[in-house]
Amino acid sequence: MPDRHDLSAATLGLHAGSDERVTGTPFLAGPVFASAFHLPGDQEGVKYQYGRFDNPTWSALESVIEKLESGPALTFASGVAATAAVLTPFVQPGDTIVVPDDGYFATRSYAQTYLARWGVTVRLVSTTAMADADFSGVKLVWVETPSNPSLDVCDIEALAARVHAAGALLAVDNTTATVLSQAPLRHGADFSVASDTKAFNGHSDVVFGHVAVRDPELLKPVKQWRTLVGAIPGPMEAWLVHRGLATLDLRLARQSENAQAIAELLTVHRAVTGVRYPGLKTDPSYQIARRQMRYFGAVVSFELASAEVAQRFLGSCEMLFEATSFGGMHSSAERRARWGTDKVSAGFIRLSAGCEATDDLVAGIRRALDAL
């Protein structure tokens, strides 16, 4: 193999974890199911002591994520657990944090429900306003790019410079893009956080998350939080995510191709308004996205006339599963206003393009739209 530093992220995702080429061993070792490990005598320096502290299956995956993210990483039982592991240890009563008011609802809900109760001031700022926001006196800034579900994109490098000038830390929720599309740590972010339930795993069979950091010292309180709270991933889930990495680049390429074709259809269809996709040259996020992202991603957002029209579309399109997730191999969509958690219209739809043949997918969506 060539030097690992010369390999693309796509190849690293495929080959990492297969380094020990011993005759008769699998390419990717199976999950290690253990709550306890042999631990005679002094435990100093022993990595695997107890199942809540570490597990060889997590370690194998975390070593891959570290290579992809360009910073040490920890895995978690969910994306929300990973989020809490960044938001919680680095603030104390009297501190102020900034979170988007139009990003993933569970992030601001956690901050407003628990951090605010503990005396932390939670300031809500829209994703587009982050570029000009005042961060003086702020301890930590959280941004999601592209935002979910509106798909606004932030210039991470410019934002990191402003956040650091104010003496704050920057955390980037990279769920929608994944690290194979954009690497926040390389753009100056302190934390890269993702719900690997989505495109990173991509098979709709695992709930998972991870945190990667630019400064290894920042990982110590994150790991302490994971250990004390017990927000640990299962070994089978970690193994499944590791397995899914082998096809991540292939999936992102097909999903982005499909999403682009769908977005172009939506922009010209008479039943549709308000199309958002970073890959459209007319989209407000296009210029930043084309500089910052390798792939424009699987998610397309658009509006139909009403909740009733949107539901008719979802119910009649045989190519789409109606589900509240995104990034999977199967195309899916949902009417986001049904949850009451996002600032969107009643007919707003978040669509996640899967890996189906592009012609089939576009034709199926066109038929459902025409029927409206």
N, C-alpha and C positions, 0 to 999 in steps of 0.2 A: 504493500500500500504506500502511496506517496505520503509525505508529511501531512499530518492532520490539519495544519494551518493552511495548506494549499487547497483543501477540499471545500466545495460549496456546501451551503447549509443543507441542500437537498440530499447530497451524498452522505453528509454526517448523520442526518436523521435516519438514513437507511443502514449505515454500517456501524454506528456507535452502539456499543453493547455486544459486539461480536469480535472483540479484540483477541480473546484467548482461543487461538485456532488449534485446539487439541483434538486429535483423532477421536472420533466417536462422540463428540459433544455437539449439542445443537447450536445453531447460529445465535439464538437468544435463549439464555437459561430460563427455566420455568420459575414460577413464583415460589417464594420461600414462605411457608406457613409456620410461623413460630411466635409464641408469646414469651418464651424463655430460651436462653442460650447457655451452653456450658460456660461456667464462670468460676472456676476454682481460684482460690487465693485472692490476691490484690487485683482489683478491677481497673486500676489506673491504665489509661491508654488503650483499653479494649473498646472497640467501636460498638459491637453488638452485645448488649447487656440485657435488655428487656424490650418487649415488643412495642412499647409506647415511645421508646427513645429513637430507635433506628431499626431498619430492616434491609437486608441485602437487595431486595427487589426495588425498594425505593431508591437505594443508593445507585443502582445501575441506571435507572431512569434519570435521576438527578444529575448524574455525570454527563448524560447526553444533553439535557436541558442547559447545563452550564456551558457546554461547547456552542450550542446554538445561540444562547442569550449573551455570551461573552461576559458572564458573571456567575458566581456560585448560586445554587438554587435549592429550594426545598419544595417538596410536594405536599398536598393537603387533601383532605377528604372531599372538598368542594371548592368552587371558585369563591363562594361567600366566605368560607373559612380562610382562604388565602387573603381575601380582602381584609377581614377582621384582624389578621395577623400583622398587617401593615398599619392599619388605622389605630390599633389599640396601644402597642408598646411605646410609641414615639410621642405621645401626647400626655399631658397631665392637666388637672383642673386649672383653668385660667388661660389655657392655650386656645388658639384659633386655627381651624382648618378650613380649607376651601374644597368643596365638592361640586360637581356639575348638577344643575337642577333638571337636566334633560338626559342624563345617562341612565345606567341600569338602576332601577328603583331600589333594589335591595341595598345598594351601597349607601345611598342617602338615608334610607330607612334605618339602617344600623347606626349611622352617625347621629341621626336625630333622636333615635329611641334610646340608645345607650350612652354614647359619648356625651351628648348634651346633658343627660341625667347626671353624669359624673363631673359636670362643670366645664366641659369643653364647648367653646362657641363654634357653631357650624354655620359657615357662610355659604350660601348657594349662589352659584354663578353659572350662566349658560355657557355651553361649550364654545360658541362663537365669541363670547365676551372675554374668555380667558386671555386672549391676546393682548387686551388693554386693561386687564384688571389690576387693582392695586393690592400687592401682596405684603405690604409693610405690616409687621407685627404678626405675620402668619407663621405657623410652625410647619404645616404640611399642606401641599396642594395635590389634589387628586384629579386626574383628567382621564377621560375615556375617548380614544380616537382610533378608528371612526366611532362616533357616539352611537349608542343603541337606544332607540331605533331610528333616529333622524339622520344618521350618517354624516355628521359634521366632522371635519378633520382639523386637528391642531398641528401647527409646526412645532414638533417636540423640541428641536434644538433651540429655537428662539424662546420658547416657553421656559425651558430649563435654565437658560441664561438669566431670565428675569426673576425666576423663582429663587435661584441661588444668590443673585444679587441682593435679594431681600432677606437672605439668611434662612430660607426654608428648604424643605425636602420636596422632591417631585416624584410622585407615583403615577405610573401610566397603566391603565387597564387596557391590555393589548388583546383582549378576547376576540374581537371581531376580525382583526387582521391576522393574528398569530405571529410568532417570531420569524417564521419563514417569509413573511411579507414585510414586516418592519421590526427592527430591533431597538427598542426604546433606550436601552443602556448605552448603545453606541451613539445615540443622539443626545446623551447627557442626562437622562433620567436617573434617579437614584434607585427606583424600584420598577421592575416590570412584572405585572400581575396578570394572570389569565385564568379564566374558567376553561379548563381543558375538556370539560364536558362537551364543548362546542366543536369547532373545526379541528382543534389540535388532536383530539382523539378521532372524531369524525364518524363514528359508527353507531352513535345513539344508544350505546349500551353501558355507559360509565358516567358517574358523577365524580368530578375530579378538579383539582386546581394546583397552581404553582406560583411561587414567588422567586424572582431572581434579583440580585442586587449588584450595584456597581462597586461598592465598597464592602469587602467581606465582613467588616466589623458590624455592618447593619444587619447581617444575617443572624447574629447571636441572639438579640432579643426576639427576632422572629421565630427562631427555633425554640427558645425558652417558652414562648407563648404556645407554640404547637404542642410541646411536651406537657405543659401544665394543664392546658385545656383538653388535650387528647384529641385534637382535630386531625387525626392521622388517616392516611389512605389505607385501604386494604391491599394486601399483596397481589390479589388477583386483578384488582382495578389498576394498580400500578403496572402490572405486566401487560394488560390489555392496551393501556395508553402507549407503552413502549412499543408494542407491536404495531399500533396504528401509525406511529411516526414514519414507518417505512414507506407509506404511501402518501404522506402529507403533501409533499410537493406536487405529486400527480393529481391529488384531489383538488388542491388549490387552483391548479392550472385549469382543470376542467370546470370547476365551479365558477371561476372568474369568467371563463369564456361563456358559460351558460348565462351568468348574471348579466354580462354585457349585452348579449343578444336579447334577453328579456327586457332589460332597461330600454333598449332601442325600440323594441316593439311598443312598450308602454308609452313612450314619449309621443308616439303618433296615433295612438288609439283614442277614439272619440269618447270612450267611457272613462278615461283615466285623467287625473290631474295630479299635480304635485309630485312628480317622480323625482326620487333622490337616488343617485348612484355615483360614487366618486370617479368611475370610469367614463362618465359622460362628459364631453368637453364643455357642455353648457352648465355643468353642475358647479355650485359655488366652491366645492371642495377639490375640484379637479387639479388645479395648479399645485397645491400643496401635496396632494395624494400622489401625483405622478413623480414628484421629487423624492418622496419619502417611502413609498410602498412599492414592492415588487409586483404584487397582485392587488387588484382593486377589491377582491373579496367576493363572497357568496351572497351577501345580503343586499336586497333591493327594497326600497320603501316607496309606496305610492298611495294615492287616495282615490277612492270611489265615492259616488254621490252620497251614500248614506250607509248606516249600519246594515240595513236590510239588503241593499244592493251588494255590499261587501260579503255578506253571509251567503247570498245566492251564488256569487262567484266562487267562494270557497267550497260550497257544497256541490258545485257542478264540475269543477276542474279535476278530472281523473288523474292528472299528473302530480297533484299536490296533496300531501298529507297535512291535515289541520292539526298543528301541534305547537306548543309554546317553547320552542327551542330553535336553534339554527346551527348551520355549519356541518350538518350531517350529509352522508352520501345520498340520502333520499331528499328530493325537493319537498319543502314544506312551507306553510304560510299560516298566518293568523291575523285576526282583527285585534289590534293591540288595545283599543279603547275598552274592550270587554273587561280588562283588569282594573281600570281606573287608576293606573299608576303612572301613565305617561301623558305629557301635554300634546295630545294628538287629536285629530278629528274622529268622529264616530266611524267613518269609512276608511280610516287609515289601515293599511295592510303592510306588515313586514313579511317579505318573501325571502326564503333562503334557497338558492339554486343548488341542486345536488349534482350528481355525476351522470345523470341520464344523457342519452344522445341529444345533442342540442336541438336538432330538427324536431324530434318528438316532443321535447319540452316546450319549445316555442309554439308549436302547432296546438298542443293541448291548452296552453294558456290563451292563445288567440281564440280558440273555439269557445272557451268559457266567457271571455270578454265579449265576443260577438253576440252571445246568447243574451247578454244583458240588455 
